[in-house]
Amino acid sequence: MNIIIKYITLYIDGCHKLDYIKRDMENSFNVLEKNGIMWMDDYGSGEIKNTMNKFLEKYNGQYELIHSCYQLAIKKF
């Protein structure tokens, strides 16, 4: 039997390698409840910001941006 756990709030402050960032964001978004908040650290820097922006473009229309500065936060629809 497979049990899938969903989360209301997730905070990501992980490895700064771009592949890890993509994986962490994808995996987190997939287990985030509807109306759940995903908060991510280190949004303010170069390639990390670009990688996070690609995720935002991919999931455009599936979240509301609630904070964007050095950190990034979205609320899943």
N, C-alpha and C positions, 0 to 999 in steps of 0.2 A: 504494500500500500504506500502510495506517495502522499505526503502531507506537505502542502505549500503554506508557509507562514507569510502573512502580509503585515506590513508595518505602516504606522500612522506618521511617524517622523523618523527620518534618517539623516545622519550627519556624516559627510564624507571628508576625511582628512587623511588621505592615503599617500601612496608612492607618487612621485612626480614624473614618472616615466609615462609618456603619452599613451602607450598601449594599456597600461594599468588604469589610467584615468578613464579611458573609453570603456574598459571592462567594468570598472567600479560603477560608473554612471549607468550603463546599460543594466547591469544586474540589480542595482538599487531601484531603478525606475520600474523594472519588471515585478518587484515584490512590494511596491508602494501601493497602499490602498487608494481608492478614489478619495479625493480631497486631502490626501496625505501630503506632507511637506518634505522635500528633499533639499537639504542645506549643504553646500559644498564650499570648502576652503580654497584659498589661493587662486581665485579667479582673476586677480589683477595683473598677471604676468604673462607676456608674450605667447609662446607656443601652448602653454597650458590654457590660456584664455581662448586661443583659436580652436583647440581641441574641444573645449566645453561648448563653444559656439556652434561647432558642427553637430554636436549632440542636440542642442536647442533647435537647430534648423531641421534635423531629422524628425523630431517630435513636435514640430510646430503645430499648434492647434490642440495639443493634448495636455497642456499645462498653462498656468498663469505665472508670469514672472512676478515675484513678490519682493525680491531684493537683488540689487546688482551694484556691487562696489568691489572691495577686495574679496568679498565672499559673494556667492550666488545662491539664491533660493527660489524654488519653484513649488507651486501647488498643483498636483495632478488632477485633471478633470476626470 
